[in-house]
Amino acid sequence: MPARQSALLWGLLALLAPGLAAQDLEVSRPSPSRGADFGIPYRGQVSRSAEQIYSYNYTSRPGQVDAFRVYVTSSSDDLQFPVLFVVRQQKGVLSWQVPLVFRGYYQKTYTYQEVSRTLCPMAPVEEPGSEEQYIFVDVASMAPYNVPYELLVARVVNFELETGVAFNFDASPSQPQYFLYKFPENVDSVIIKVVSKNAYPCSVVSVQDIMCPVYDLDHSVEFNGVYQSLTKKAAITIRRSDFPSGQFYVVFVIKPEDYACGGGSVPDSQQGKGNHTWNLQRVKHLQVTIVPSIKASVYVQAILLVLIIFLAFYLGALVVAFVHYFRIQRKAMDGRYSPDDGAGTVAASHPISAGTPEGSSYGAIDESSPGGGRQQCSPDGIPRSRTYSDSSVEEESDFDTMPEIECDKNVIRTKAFLYVSDLSRKDRRIVSKKYKIYFWNIITIAVFYALPVIQLVITYQTVVNVTGNQDICYYNFLCAHPLGVLSAFNNILSNLGHIMLGFLFLLIVLRRDILHRRSVEAKDIYEMEYGIPKHFGLFYTMGIALTMEGVLSACYHVCPNYSNFQFDTSFMYMIAGLCMLKLYQTRHPDINASAYAAYASFAAVIFLAVIGVVFGKDNVWFWVIFTVIHVLASLALSTHIYYMGRFKIDVSNADLGIFRRIAMVLYTDCIQQCSRPMYMDRMVLLIVGNLVNWSFAIFGLVYRPRDFASYMLGIFICNLLLYLAFYIIMKLRSSERIEPIPLFCILATAFVWASALYFFFQNLSSWEKTPAESREKNRECILMNFFDDHDIWHFLSAAAMFFSFLVLLTLDDDLDSVRREKIPVF
């Protein structure tokens, strides 16, 4: 602009705004730029009347990324008039102020006088030759006084990270760092591993695409890319397909406070004091290493390994089935052995005569025998005959009271020594249909439970993929192998064992059921009057539960977190409860708990587990209430088991006499008979069981474990193992033997469960803590560089539950040739 025109313009401005001072008009004039060199510090002062522009230039080299870092400081802590720094490049602008202000939780502020930022690198020049590049740094302030500052612009020496080479550096809230990584040839995915010796200060590691600006401050780092919070460990798996350019930035941001990582905030005495001791302490030393991830061939090998392992179980079951078939054929050719009739003689092998009515209780009760016929009490107490019909199945109560022997069941169940024949007096078809209710109910529960679960975890996975927030899911990130949209395919694949072994157990039960049906249709006396009465409804239910455990555990591991933990444990509670029901039903065929009451109990347990996780961490009142419920439930169940459902106190007359009747029952049953209980074996079991449960209750009340779900599951598992041990001991005490197949299953169950629990307690993550604290437990893969300790737990626990089911299925095979009148109840 000519000098004359410039003078006219300034004169016009003076006429339009006569109140402006000359020095104010002087501010709007552009300041001349000052040539500057890289690596040389510059000092100066700025105010509203004086600003400074520094000009840097350099020559780009072909194929090389040039990165520069700007370091600025200012001794001023006046937040009203900060020093403003604006960096202009060819394709971007970066600006900040000093003091740099961060806001944390509860509106707390943190200020820093030292700031350093890495400028967005220029794209490398592709053609040979040189290209001149410029960087302008504008320094200004609106302060009415001079504010000192220092400026340094230097080239970043180690800006590109190398594959397999550990790189160490420091970062702070006001001095974030980021580096460039390029995928090598023939590498489709890499794992970024970050470690630090100190847990705090809390930090964030982010992976962002090559674009400007780079989001490298606390309030912006979560705007783009994939990120994790970090205390001591972090690991992010990156696939080349997610970055078409084949390169990305790894950004490291230190948070001004530690709430996100489970810590606290800065003490009040340390806030707002510029370069105070606290701010100077928030420097974190980090080490980053980028290594290639596994190749696609490892995925194929892992899938084949899982299939081979569990198909081997199918092969073993097939071999056992063939051996059993040939043994049956040989016995059929040689003539079947004669069973022991319990009197030292042998009973002839023949089908039940035509005189025995079809549908009788396996011939255990002869209608022609005195007092042995199926009778029903009339209202006046006189027994009358009763004819069975399928409509009897519809009469369902919490505990089946065997209405067909209402007249004599009190006498039978109060005998000092009970035999299976005493408790297998119901019609076979009616009892079987009652047990089948368990199967159909669990199918319904599985469908209505699994569908919303699948929908929810798909939503979780979508949110993780879209937002890039990997703090949502608690994986073992050091061994989390993605496939498609799934972030940890290995944790899902390892649950295939539960599904395959669940189907295998269903096939084994189906085979036994078919053989049993054929024998019953042929009216084989061995199936009708010998051995434990065979009802397969609960076994089918257990097989479905094992399969659904695999499905829901896989769903949980799509995105394991605090909100969906119950997916992984719900069917574990049901499996433990069903096993105990089956174990009890074995020697008490007619005392079957209602399926509706059983599933309602399971629902109450799951509900209690959810309440415990949500409210039971530090709530003393919750643990007091839970302890009372636990103890009372143990006593009530013990009473029912001891009296086999016949303990009743008449409360029809609601008067003070009820307390006298309760005291009388306690006196006669608990004081007079303490020296010699009527049911000694049951009393021993119940005393030990109550001691174990009370120990659990006291432990929970005193220590209040944070993982309430595992605590509840431990209670169920311990009670199941205690009952199973009691059953086996009583079986051996009764001079019963254990066949080779159940013996093998018992030994295999003990060994596999011990191994499985070892891997279970190798905690690799914990949703009870913050995501950053959970990652401190992450560890490398231990099998094929694909499966971790928790995957091994999945394999072994599936096999352990399968063998446990086989124990229950085969444990009493030795009694198939013993009359029920000689099989004791315990």
C-alpha positions in Angstrom: 0.0 0.0 0.0 1.5 3.4 -0.9 2.5 5.7 2.0 -0.1 8.3 1.0 -3.0 5.9 1.1 -1.8 4.5 4.4 -1.8 7.9 5.9 -5.3 8.6 4.7 -6.5 5.4 6.2 -5.1 6.1 9.6 -6.5 9.5 9.5 -10.0 8.2 8.7 -9.7 5.7 11.6 -8.8 8.6 13.9 -11.9 10.6 12.8 -14.2 7.6 13.3 -12.7 6.7 16.7 -11.2 9.8 18.2 -11.1 8.2 21.7 -8.4 5.8 20.7 -5.0 6.5 21.9 -2.0 6.5 19.6 -0.5 3.4 21.4 -3.8 1.5 20.9 -3.7 2.2 17.1 -0.1 1.0 17.1 -1.1 -2.5 18.3 -3.1 -3.2 15.2 -0.1 -2.7 13.0 1.6 -6.0 12.0 4.8 -6.7 13.7 7.8 -7.7 11.6 8.8 -11.4 11.7 12.1 -12.3 13.2 14.2 -15.0 11.7 15.0 -17.8 14.1 17.1 -21.0 14.2 16.2 -24.5 15.4 17.7 -25.5 18.8 18.4 -21.9 20.0 16.4 -20.6 22.9 14.9 -17.1 22.6 13.8 -14.8 25.4 11.6 -11.8 25.3 8.6 -9.8 26.6 5.2 -9.2 25.2 2.2 -7.0 26.1 -0.8 -5.6 24.4 1.4 -3.1 22.7 4.1 -5.5 21.7 4.0 -8.9 20.1 6.7 -11.1 18.5 6.7 -13.4 15.4 9.5 -15.9 14.9 10.1 -17.4 11.5 11.7 -20.8 11.0 12.4 -22.4 7.7 13.9 -25.8 6.6 14.3 -28.0 3.6 12.2 -31.3 3.4 14.1 -34.4 2.4 12.6 -37.1 0.2 11.0 -40.0 2.1 11.7 -38.5 5.5 9.1 -37.2 8.0 10.3 -34.0 9.7 8.9 -33.4 13.2 9.5 -30.3 15.4 8.8 -29.6 19.0 8.1 -26.2 20.6 9.1 -25.5 24.2 7.8 -22.4 25.9 7.8 -21.1 29.5 6.6 -18.0 31.3 7.1 -16.9 34.9 3.8 -15.2 34.9 0.9 -16.9 36.7 -1.7 -14.3 35.9 -4.7 -16.3 34.5 -6.3 -13.0 33.4 -3.5 -12.1 31.0 -1.8 -15.3 29.8 0.8 -15.4 27.1 -0.6 -16.7 23.8 1.4 -18.9 21.4 0.2 -19.5 17.9 2.1 -21.8 15.6 1.3 -21.5 11.9 2.4 -24.2 9.4 1.7 -24.8 5.8 -1.4 -26.9 6.5 -2.3 -26.3 10.1 -2.5 -24.0 13.1 -1.7 -24.9 16.7 -2.3 -22.6 19.7 -2.2 -22.6 23.5 -1.6 -20.3 26.4 0.8 -20.1 29.3 -0.2 -20.6 32.1 -1.9 -23.7 30.7 -5.0 -24.5 32.6 -6.6 -28.0 33.0 -9.9 -28.7 34.7 -10.5 -31.9 36.6 -13.3 -33.4 38.6 -15.3 -31.1 40.9 -14.2 -28.1 38.8 -10.7 -28.1 40.2 -8.1 -26.3 38.1 -4.4 -27.1 37.6 -2.0 -24.6 36.0 1.4 -25.1 34.3 4.0 -22.6 33.3 6.1 -25.0 31.2 4.5 -26.3 28.0 5.9 -28.2 25.1 4.0 -29.5 22.1 5.0 -31.5 19.0 4.0 -29.9 15.8 2.0 -31.8 13.3 4.7 -33.3 10.9 4.8 -32.4 7.3 4.1 -35.2 4.8 7.4 -36.5 3.3 8.4 -35.3 -0.1 8.0 -38.1 -2.7 10.0 -36.6 -5.6 13.7 -36.0 -5.4 14.8 -32.5 -4.8 14.1 -30.0 -2.1 11.1 -28.2 -0.8 11.2 -25.1 1.4 9.0 -25.3 4.5 8.2 -22.4 7.0 7.0 -22.3 10.6 5.8 -19.1 12.2 5.5 -18.8 16.0 3.4 -15.8 17.1 3.8 -14.7 20.8 1.3 -12.2 22.2 -0.5 -11.1 25.3 -3.3 -8.7 26.2 -1.5 -7.8 29.5 -1.1 -4.0 30.1 2.4 -4.8 31.3 5.4 -6.7 29.9 5.2 -10.5 30.4 8.5 -12.5 30.0 8.6 -15.7 28.0 11.1 -18.2 26.6 10.9 -20.1 23.3 12.7 -23.0 21.8 11.9 -24.9 18.6 13.9 -28.1 18.0 13.8 -31.0 15.7 12.5 -34.3 17.2 15.4 -36.8 16.7 13.6 -40.1 17.4 10.1 -39.5 16.0 9.6 -42.8 14.2 9.1 -45.9 16.4 10.9 -49.0 15.2 9.4 -52.5 15.3 10.6 -54.6 18.3 12.7 -51.7 19.7 11.9 -50.3 23.1 11.8 -46.5 23.3 11.9 -44.6 26.6 10.7 -41.0 27.2 9.1 -38.7 29.7 5.8 -36.9 29.5 3.7 -34.6 31.8 0.2 -33.0 31.6 1.6 -29.9 29.9 4.2 -31.8 27.8 2.4 -34.6 26.0 4.3 -36.8 23.5 3.4 -38.6 20.3 5.4 -40.6 17.8 4.9 -42.0 14.3 4.8 -45.7 13.4 4.8 -47.3 9.9 3.7 -50.9 9.3 6.6 -53.0 8.0 6.0 -55.1 4.9 4.1 -58.4 5.4 2.9 -57.3 8.9 -0.9 -57.1 9.1 -1.3 -56.3 12.9 0.9 -55.1 15.7 0.6 -54.8 19.5 1.6 -51.6 21.2 2.9 -52.4 24.6 3.4 -49.5 27.1 4.9 -50.0 30.6 5.8 -47.8 33.5 7.4 -48.5 36.8 5.2 -46.1 38.7 1.4 -46.4 38.7 0.8 -42.7 39.0 0.4 -40.2 37.6 -2.5 -41.5 35.5 -2.0 -41.3 31.8 -3.7 -42.1 28.5 -2.3 -43.8 25.4 -4.0 -43.2 22.2 -3.6 -44.4 18.6 -4.7 -41.8 16.0 -4.7 -41.7 12.2 -2.3 -39.5 10.3 -4.1 -36.2 10.3 -3.9 -32.7 11.8 -4.4 -31.6 14.4 -3.2 -34.4 16.7 -5.4 -34.5 19.8 -2.7 -34.6 22.5 -4.2 -32.7 25.5 -6.2 -34.1 28.4 -9.5 -32.6 27.2 -9.1 -33.7 23.6 -7.2 -37.0 23.5 -10.5 -39.0 23.6 -11.9 -37.2 20.5 -10.2 -39.4 17.9 -8.8 -42.9 17.5 -8.4 -45.8 20.0 -7.3 -45.1 23.6 -6.7 -46.7 27.0 -6.0 -45.3 30.4 -2.7 -46.4 31.9 -1.1 -46.9 35.3 1.7 -49.5 34.8 0.6 -51.5 31.7 -1.3 -50.9 28.5 -1.6 -52.9 25.3 -3.4 -52.0 22.1 -3.7 -54.3 19.1 -3.8 -52.4 15.8 -4.7 -53.9 12.4 -3.4 -52.5 9.2 -6.9 -52.6 7.7 -7.9 -49.9 10.3 -5.3 -47.5 8.9 -5.3 -47.5 5.1 -2.2 -45.3 5.0 -0.2 -48.0 6.8 0.9 -45.6 9.5 -0.4 -44.0 12.7 0.5 -41.8 15.6 0.9 -43.1 19.2 -0.1 -40.4 21.6 0.8 -40.2 25.3 -1.1 -37.8 27.6 -0.6 -37.4 31.3 -3.7 -36.5 33.3 -3.6 -33.6 35.8 -5.3 -35.9 38.4 -5.7 -39.6 39.0 -9.5 -40.2 39.3 -9.6 -42.0 36.0 -7.1 -44.5 37.2 -8.5 -45.1 40.7 -6.4 -42.4 42.5 -7.4 -39.0 43.8 -6.9 -35.3 43.1 -4.2 -32.8 44.0 -4.3 -31.7 47.6 -6.1 -28.4 48.0 -2.9 -26.8 49.3 -1.2 -27.6 46.0 -3.7 -26.2 43.5 -3.4 -23.1 41.4 0.3 -22.5 42.3 1.9 -22.6 38.9 5.3 -24.5 38.9 4.7 -25.9 42.3 6.2 -29.1 43.6 3.1 -31.1 42.8 3.1 -30.2 39.2 6.7 -30.9 38.9 6.1 -34.4 40.3 3.6 -35.3 37.6 6.2 -36.5 35.2 5.8 -40.1 34.0 8.6 -42.2 32.6 7.2 -44.5 29.9 8.5 -47.2 27.7 6.8 -48.2 24.4 7.5 -51.3 22.3 5.6 -52.2 19.2 5.8 -55.9 18.1 4.1 -57.8 15.3 0.9 -59.7 16.3 0.1 -63.2 15.4 -0.5 -64.2 11.8 -3.8 -65.6 10.3 -2.3 -69.1 10.3 -2.2 -69.1 14.1 -6.0 -68.4 14.2 -6.5 -71.5 12.1 -4.2 -73.6 14.2 -6.0 -72.5 17.4 -9.4 -73.4 16.1 -8.2 -76.8 14.9 -6.6 -77.4 18.3 -9.9 -76.7 20.2 -11.8 -78.9 17.8 -9.3 -81.8 18.1 -9.2 -81.6 21.9 -13.0 -81.8 22.4 -13.7 -84.1 19.5 -11.4 -86.5 21.3 -14.0 -86.7 24.0 -16.6 -87.7 21.4 -14.2 -90.4 20.2 -13.7 -91.7 23.7 -17.4 -91.7 24.4 -17.9 -93.6 21.1 -15.3 -96.2 22.1 -16.9 -96.7 25.5 -20.3 -97.1 23.8 -19.0 -99.8 21.5 -17.4 -101.7 24.3 -20.6 -101.5 26.3 -22.6 -102.7 23.3 -20.3 -105.7 22.7 -20.5 -106.6 26.4 -24.3 -106.6 26.2 -24.2 -108.7 23.1 -21.9 -111.2 24.8 -24.1 -111.4 27.9 -27.2 -111.9 25.6 -25.4 -114.9 23.9 -24.1 -116.4 27.2 -27.2 -115.8 29.2 -27.5 -112.8 31.5 -26.2 -113.2 35.0 -28.7 -113.4 37.8 -28.9 -110.6 40.3 -28.8 -110.8 44.0 -32.3 -110.7 45.4 -31.1 -109.6 48.8 -31.7 -112.9 50.5 -28.6 -114.8 49.5 -30.4 -116.4 46.6 -30.6 -115.4 42.9 -33.6 -114.2 41.1 -34.4 -115.6 37.7 -34.0 -113.3 34.8 -37.3 -112.7 33.2 -39.7 -110.0 32.3 -42.4 -109.0 34.7 -45.5 -111.2 34.3 -48.6 -109.9 32.6 -50.3 -109.7 36.0 -48.1 -106.7 37.0 -50.0 -103.6 35.8 -48.1 -101.4 33.4 -47.2 -98.1 35.0 -46.6 -99.6 38.4 -43.7 -98.3 40.4 -41.2 -100.7 38.9 -42.9 -103.5 40.7 -41.7 -102.3 44.0 -45.1 -102.6 45.5 -47.4 -105.5 44.9 -51.0 -104.4 44.9 -52.1 -107.9 46.1 -49.9 -107.7 49.2 -51.5 -106.7 52.5 -50.9 -103.0 53.1 -48.8 -102.8 50.0 -51.3 -101.5 47.5 -51.4 -98.0 46.3 -54.0 -96.3 48.5 -55.3 -92.8 49.2 -56.8 -91.6 52.4 -60.3 -90.4 52.3 -61.4 -87.4 54.3 -62.4 -89.7 57.2 -59.0 -91.3 57.2 -60.1 -94.6 55.7 -57.8 -95.8 53.0 -59.4 -96.3 49.6 -58.0 -97.5 46.3 -56.7 -95.1 43.7 -56.2 -95.3 40.0 -53.4 -93.4 38.4 -53.9 -91.1 35.5 -51.7 -88.6 33.7 -53.7 -85.8 35.2 -51.9 -86.4 38.4 -48.8 -84.7 36.9 -50.6 -81.4 37.0 -50.7 -81.5 40.8 -47.5 -79.6 41.6 -46.3 -78.3 44.9 -43.0 -77.2 46.4 -42.2 -80.7 47.5 -44.0 -83.7 46.2 -45.7 -85.4 49.2 -46.5 -88.7 47.4 -50.3 -88.4 47.7 -50.8 -92.0 46.7 -49.3 -93.2 50.0 -50.6 -90.3 52.2 -51.7 -92.8 54.8 -48.3 -94.4 55.5 -45.6 -92.0 54.3 -45.1 -90.5 57.7 -44.5 -94.0 59.1 -42.1 -94.9 56.2 -40.0 -91.7 56.4 -39.6 -91.9 60.1 -38.0 -95.4 60.0 -34.5 -95.5 61.4 -33.2 -97.2 58.2 -34.7 -96.4 54.9 -34.2 -98.2 51.6 -34.8 -96.9 48.1 -37.9 -99.1 47.8 -39.4 -97.0 50.6 -39.0 -93.9 48.6 -39.7 -95.2 45.1 -43.4 -95.9 45.4 -44.8 -93.5 42.9 -45.7 -94.3 39.3 -42.7 -94.1 37.1 -44.4 -92.1 34.4 -45.6 -89.4 36.8 -42.2 -89.0 38.4 -40.5 -88.8 35.0 -42.8 -86.2 33.8 -42.2 -84.1 36.9 -38.5 -84.2 36.2 -39.0 -83.3 32.5 -40.5 -80.0 33.7 -36.9 -79.0 34.6 -35.8 -79.6 31.1 -38.5 -77.6 29.4 -38.2 -74.8 31.9 -34.5 -74.4 31.3 -35.0 -74.4 27.6 -37.5 -71.5 28.0 -35.1 -69.7 30.4 -32.2 -70.1 28.1 -34.0 -68.6 25.1 -35.4 -65.6 26.9 -32.1 -65.1 28.8 -29.7 -65.5 25.9 -31.4 -63.3 23.3 -31.2 -60.0 25.1 -27.8 -60.9 26.3 -26.5 -61.4 22.8 -28.2 -58.1 21.7 -26.6 -56.2 24.6 -23.0 -57.5 24.1 -23.3 -56.7 20.4 -24.2 -53.2 21.4 -21.2 -53.0 23.8 -18.8 -54.2 21.0 -20.2 -51.7 18.6 -19.7 -48.9 21.1 -16.1 -50.0 21.6 -15.4 -50.1 17.9 -17.1 -46.8 17.1 -15.8 -44.7 20.1 -12.4 -46.3 20.4 -12.8 -46.3 24.2 -11.1 -49.6 25.2 -11.7 -48.8 28.9 -15.3 -50.1 28.4 -14.2 -53.8 28.3 -11.9 -55.6 30.7 -9.8 -57.8 28.5 -6.4 -59.3 29.0 -5.0 -56.8 26.4 -1.6 -58.5 26.2 -3.4 -61.6 24.9 -6.5 -60.3 23.1 -6.6 -61.4 19.5 -9.3 -59.6 17.4 -11.2 -61.2 14.6 -13.7 -59.2 12.6 -15.7 -57.0 15.0 -14.7 -59.0 18.0 -11.9 -57.6 20.2 -10.9 -60.8 22.0 -11.7 -63.8 19.8 -9.6 -66.2 21.8 -11.7 -65.7 25.0 -14.8 -66.6 22.9 -13.3 -69.5 21.1 -12.1 -71.1 24.4 -15.8 -71.4 25.5 -16.5 -73.8 22.6 -15.6 -76.7 25.0 -18.7 -76.1 27.2 -20.9 -76.2 24.1 -19.4 -79.3 22.6 -19.2 -81.2 25.9 -22.8 -80.1 26.8 -24.0 -81.7 23.5 -21.9 -84.8 24.1 -23.4 -85.2 27.6 -26.9 -84.9 26.1 -26.1 -87.6 23.6 -24.8 -89.9 26.4 -27.9 -89.3 28.4 -30.1 -89.9 25.4 -28.5 -93.2 24.7 -29.0 -94.3 28.3 -32.6 -93.1 28.2 -33.4 -95.0 25.0 -31.9 -98.2 26.4 -33.9 -97.8 29.6 -37.1 -97.1 27.7 -36.6 -100.3 25.6 -36.0 -102.4 28.8 -39.1 -100.9 30.5 -41.2 -101.5 27.4 -40.0 -105.1 27.5 -40.9 -105.2 31.2 -37.4 -106.3 32.1 -37.3 -107.0 35.8 -33.8 -105.6 36.1 -35.1 -102.2 35.1 -38.3 -102.4 37.2 -37.2 -103.7 40.5 -33.4 -103.4 40.7 -30.9 -100.6 41.0 -31.6 -96.9 41.4 -34.8 -95.7 39.7 -33.7 -94.0 36.5 -35.1 -90.6 35.7 -33.2 -88.6 33.1 -35.0 -85.2 33.2 -32.4 -83.6 35.5 -29.5 -85.0 33.4 -31.0 -83.4 30.3 -31.3 -80.2 32.2 -27.7 -80.4 33.3 -26.5 -80.9 29.7 -28.5 -77.8 28.5 -27.1 -75.8 31.5 -23.5 -76.7 30.5 -24.1 -75.7 26.9 -25.7 -72.4 27.9 -22.8 -71.7 30.3 -20.5 -71.8 27.2 -22.9 -69.5 25.2 -23.3 -67.0 28.0 -19.6 -67.1 29.0 -18.7 -66.4 25.4 -21.2 -63.5 25.4 -19.7 -62.1 28.6 -16.2 -62.2 27.1 -17.3 -60.2 24.1 -17.0 -57.3 26.4 -16.4 -58.3 30.1 -17.2 -55.5 32.5 -19.0 -54.5 35.6 -22.5 -54.3 33.9 -22.6 -57.9 32.5 -20.7 -60.0 35.0 -23.9 -62.1 35.8 -23.9 -63.5 32.3 -20.8 -65.6 33.1 -22.1 -66.9 36.5 -25.8 -67.3 36.2 -25.8 -70.8 34.8 -22.9 -71.7 37.1 -25.3 -71.2 40.0 -27.9 -73.3 38.3 -25.4 -76.1 37.4 -24.3 -76.3 41.1 -27.9 -76.3 42.3 -29.0 -78.9 39.7 -26.2 -81.2 40.6 -27.2 -81.1 44.3 -30.8 -81.8 43.4 -29.8 -84.7 41.2 -27.5 -86.1 44.0 -30.4 -85.9 46.4 -32.9 -87.3 44.0 -30.8 -90.4 43.4 -31.7 -92.0 46.7 -35.0 -90.1 47.2 -36.8 -90.6 43.8 -40.2 -89.6 45.1 -39.2 -86.5 47.1 -38.6 -84.3 44.1 -38.6 -80.5 44.5 -40.8 -78.6 42.2 -39.1 -77.3 39.1 -40.8 -73.9 39.6 -39.7 -73.6 43.2 -36.1 -74.7 42.2 -35.8 -72.1 39.4 -37.4 -69.4 41.6 -34.7 -70.2 44.1 -32.0 -69.9 41.4 -33.5 -66.5 40.4 -33.4 -65.3 44.0 -29.7 -66.3 44.2 -28.9 -64.5 41.0 -30.8 -61.4 42.2 -29.0 -61.5 45.5 -25.6 -61.8 43.7 -26.5 -58.7 41.6 -27.5 -56.7 44.7 -24.2 -57.8 46.4 -22.1 -56.6 43.6 -23.8 -53.3 43.3 -24.3 -52.4 46.9 -22.2 -54.9 49.0 -18.7 -53.5 48.5 -18.5 -51.4 51.7 -22.1 -51.7 53.0 -22.0 -53.3 56.4 -25.8 -53.6 56.7 -26.0 -55.6 53.5 -23.5 -58.1 54.8 -25.3 -58.4 58.1 -28.6 -59.0 56.3 -27.0 -61.5 53.9 -25.3 -63.4 56.8 -28.7 -63.7 58.6 -30.3 -65.0 55.4 -27.5 -67.4 54.8 -27.6 -68.9 58.3 -31.4 -69.2 58.4 -31.5 -70.7 54.9 -28.9 -73.3 56.0 -30.9 -74.2 59.1 -34.2 -74.4 57.2 -32.7 -76.6 54.5 -30.9 -78.8 57.0 -34.2 -79.3 58.9 -36.0 -80.3 55.7 -33.2 -82.7 54.7 -33.0 -84.3 58.2 -36.8 -84.9 58.4 -37.2 -85.5 54.6 -39.9 -82.9 54.4 -41.9 -84.2 57.3 -41.0 -81.5 59.9 -44.2 -79.5 60.5 -45.5 -77.3 63.3 -49.2 -76.7 63.3 -49.7 -73.0 63.0 -53.4 -73.1 62.2 -54.1 -71.8 65.7 -52.3 -68.5 65.8 -52.0 -68.2 69.6 -49.3 -68.3 72.2 -49.4 -72.0 72.1 -47.3 -72.1 69.0 -44.3 -71.2 71.0 -45.0 -74.0 73.4 -45.3 -76.4 70.5 -42.0 -75.2 69.0 -40.3 -75.6 72.3 -41.6 -79.1 72.7 -40.4 -80.1 69.2 -36.9 -78.7 69.9 -36.8 -80.4 73.3 -37.8 -83.8 72.0 -35.8 -83.8 68.8 -32.8 -81.7 69.8 -32.2 -82.3 73.5 -33.6 -85.7 74.3 -32.0 -87.3 71.1 -28.8 -85.3 71.1 -26.9 -88.3 72.6 -28.1 -90.6 69.8 -29.9 -88.9 66.8 -32.3 -91.1 64.9 -30.5 -90.3 61.6 -26.9 -90.3 62.6 -25.4 -90.1 59.0 -27.6 -87.3 58.0 -26.9 -85.5 61.3 -23.1 -85.7 60.7 -23.5 -84.3 57.1 -25.7 -81.5 58.3 -23.4 -80.5 61.2 -20.4 -80.4 58.9 -22.4 -78.6 56.2 -23.7 -76.0 58.7 -20.2 -75.4 60.0 -18.9 -74.8 56.5 -21.7 -72.4 55.7 -21.4 -70.5 58.9 -17.7 -70.2 58.3 -18.5 -68.7 54.9 -21.0 -66.3 56.5 -18.5 -65.2 59.2 -15.8 -64.7 56.5 -18.1 -62.6 54.4 -19.2 -60.5 57.3 -15.6 -59.9 58.5 -13.7 -59.4 55.3 -16.6 -58.3 52.9 -14.9 -59.6 49.7 -15.3 -57.3 46.7 -16.0 -60.0 44.2 -19.4 -61.0 45.7 -20.3 -63.1 42.6 -17.3 -65.4 43.1 -18.0 -65.5 46.8 -21.5 -66.8 46.2 -20.3 -69.3 43.6 -17.8 -70.6 46.1 -20.6 -71.2 48.6 -22.5 -73.3 46.0 -19.4 -75.2 44.9 -18.3 -76.0 48.4 -21.7 -77.3 49.4 -21.9 -79.4 46.2 -18.4 -81.0 46.8 -19.3 -81.6 50.5 -22.5 -83.4 49.5 -20.7 -85.4 46.8 -18.0 -86.4 49.3 -20.6 -87.5 51.8 -22.4 -89.5 49.2 -19.3 -91.4 48.1 -18.3 -92.0 51.7 -21.7 -93.4 52.6 -21.7 -95.5 49.5 -18.5 -97.1 50.5 -19.7 -97.5 54.1 -22.7 -99.4 52.8 -20.4 -102.0 51.2 -21.2 -100.7 47.7 -18.5 -100.7 45.1 -17.4 -98.2 42.5 -17.2 -99.4 38.9 -14.1 -98.6 36.8 -15.8 -96.0 34.7 -17.1 -93.9 37.6 -13.8 -94.4 39.4 -12.0 -93.0 36.4 -14.4 -90.1 36.2 -13.9 -89.3 39.9 -10.2 -89.3 39.6 -10.4 -87.2 36.4 -12.8 -84.8 38.0 -10.5 -84.2 41.0 -7.4 -83.7 38.8 -9.0 -81.5 36.2 -10.8 -79.4 38.8 -7.6 -78.8 40.7 -5.8 -77.8 37.5 -8.7 -75.6 36.5 -8.8 -73.8 39.8 -5.1 -73.1 39.5 -5.6 -71.2 36.3 -8.8 -69.6 37.6 -7.0 -67.8 40.4 -4.4 -66.4 37.9 -6.3 -63.2 37.8 -5.6 -61.4 34.5 -8.2 -58.6 34.9 -10.7 -57.4 37.4 -13.8 -55.4 36.7 -13.9 -54.5 40.4 -11.2 -52.0 39.8 -10.6 -49.2 37.3 -9.7 -50.3 33.7 -6.1 -49.0 34.2 -5.7 -50.9 37.5 -7.2 -54.0 35.8 -4.6 -53.9 33.1 -1.8 -54.2 35.7 -2.7 -57.8 35.9 -2.6 -58.5 32.2 -0.1 -61.2 31.1 1.2 -62.7 27.9 -0.4 -65.7 26.1 0.9 -69.1 27.4 -0.5 -71.5 24.7 0.3 -71.2 21.0 0.8 -67.5 21.6 -3.0 -67.4 21.3 -4.6 -68.6 24.6 -4.0 -67.1 28.1 -4.5 -68.5 31.5 -8.2 -67.7 31.6 -8.7 -69.6 28.3 -7.0 -72.6 29.8 -9.5 -72.2 32.7 -12.3 -72.4 30.2 -10.9 -75.6 28.6 -10.4 -77.3 32.0 -13.6 -76.2 33.7 -15.6 -77.5 30.7 -13.9 -80.9 31.0 -14.2 -80.8 34.8 -18.0 -80.2 34.7 -18.4 -82.9 32.0 -16.6 -85.4 34.2 -18.6 -84.3 37.2 -21.8 -85.0 35.3 -20.5 -88.4 34.3 -19.8 -89.2 38.0 -23.4 -88.4 38.8 -24.6 -90.4 35.8 -22.5 -93.6 36.4 -21.8 -93.6 40.2 -24.5 -96.1 41.0 -24.0 -98.4 38.0 -22.9 -101.1 40.5 -26.4 -101.3 41.9 -28.1 -102.4 38.7 -28.1 -105.9 40.0 -29.2 -105.2 43.6 -32.8 -105.1 44.6 -34.1 -101.8 45.8 -35.1 -103.3 49.2 -31.4 -103.6 49.9 -30.2 -100.2 48.7 -30.0 -97.8 51.7 -31.1 -94.2 51.6 -28.6 -91.6 52.8 
